[in-house]
C-alpha cells in the first residue's frame, strides 16, 4: 500500500516538473527577441557605407511619405493679450525605411528600440512652425518611444507641451470665433524628398472633456499648409481648432453693469429741475463709472487699431450718459432764473351785510372770487423744463432699446462681413505671394541652367 502511494507521488511530481518545463520553454521562445541584447549595428544594412542618415529613404525616386497622428489631451492658457495658447499633445510620426534590417529572432509584431538610436538614423526633420516654446515631458520617465515593425516601418511617439501663437481678430469681440492652428513643417527637406500626410485611419484625436473658461471648442479638423519659399516647396500639415467665445461672462460683467449705469443716469429726469447739484453729480458719476467699465472691458485685449463690437456698445452707452448730462444743461437753460420773487395774489374781497329783521339776526356773507392768476415767465419756463424731462423719460429708453436690438445686429453683421473679407484678402495675398516666390525661384533656376 505504501509503495502504491509513493508511485503516485512520483508520477504527480514528474508531471508537475514537465508542465513547468514546457511553460518555461514556451515563455523563453516567445520572448527570445527580448532576451537577446540588440545593438544599433544589428538593424543597419550589412554594407554600412550605403546607409546615410542625412538622406531620406526614397524608393524608386519617389519622396518619402511620413504619416502624422496627433492626440490632443488639453488646451488651456489662451491669452488674448499675447495671442498665444497652450496645448498638451501626443505626436506620432510613421515612416518606412527599407534600408534597415530586422533583428534576428523577431517574432512579435514590433520591436521596441532605443530612442537614442534616432541620432544615428534618418528621421523626419519636422518642427512646429507657430510654436513659441516646446516642453518635453520627462516625468516619471522620458515620455517617448521608438518602435520597429516587421515591414520596416518606424513609429516615433513623443509627448509634448506646446506654447503656440494664434493670430486672433477681435472685430466682433466678444461675439468672436477664433481659429487657432498647430502647424508642423519640414525644416530642410522639400517635397521632392519628403511629404507629410495625415494618418489615413486616425489622423486626429481630441479629448472630449476639454473645457475652457471663456471659449468653447466647437470644431477641429486637419488641413494641408504646404508653403512655397524661394528655396522650394516645404511640406506642412496643420490642426485647426475653432474656438467660440462664451457670452455668459461678458453678459454679467460687461453688458448688464453697463446698461445699469446708463439707466442710473436717467434717474435725473425724475429729479426736480431746481436740484442742480444732485442732477449734475449723478450725470458726472455715471460718466466716470462708465469710463472705468470701458477700460476694464479692454484690459485683457491687445491695443488693436480697429473698432471692436464691444467698443461700439460702450461708445453708445457713453453717448447716452453724456446726452443725459447735456439734457440737464438744456433744462437749466430753459429754466432760467427761477428764484425771482413772485407777485402777491390780490386778497379776496369779503362783504358782510347785516340785516336786522325782528328779533332774529341774519348774516349774509358774500365772497368775491379771486381773478384767475396769469403764469409768470419763470413759471412758464419751469413748465417747459418739466416737459423736456417728461419727454426724455420716454425718448431715451426707447432710443436705447432700438439701438441695442436693431443697431447692434446691423453693426455685428457689418463687422463680421468685414472680418471675413480681411481673412479672404489675406489668404489671396498669401497665394499671390507664394506664386510670385515660385516664379522667382523658377526664373533663378533657368538662369542658372542657361548661364
Buried (B, 14 or more C-beta within 10 A) or exposed (E): EEEEEEEEEEEEEEEEEEEEEEEEEEEEEEEBBBEEEBEEEEBBEEEEEEBEEEEBBEEEEEBBBBBBBBBBBBBEEBBBEEBBBBBBBBBBBBBBBEBBEBBEEBEEEBBEBEBEBBEEBBBBBBEBBBBEEEEEBEEEEEBBBBBBBEEBBBBBBBBBBBBBBBEBBBBBBBBBBBBBBBBBBBEEBBBEBBBBBBBEEEBBBBEEEBEBEBBBBEEBEBEEBBBBEEEBBBBBBBBBBBBBBBEEEBEEEBBEBBBEBBBBBBBBBEBEBEEBEEBBEBBEBBBEBBEEBBEEBBEEBEEBEEBBBBBBBBEBBBEBBBBBBEBBEEBBEBBBEBEEEEEEEEEEEEEEEEEEEEEEEEEEEEEEEEEEEEEBEBEEBBEBBBEBBEEBEEBBBEBBEEBBEEBBEEBBEBBBEBBEEEEEEEEEEEEEEBEEBBEEBEEEEEEEEEE
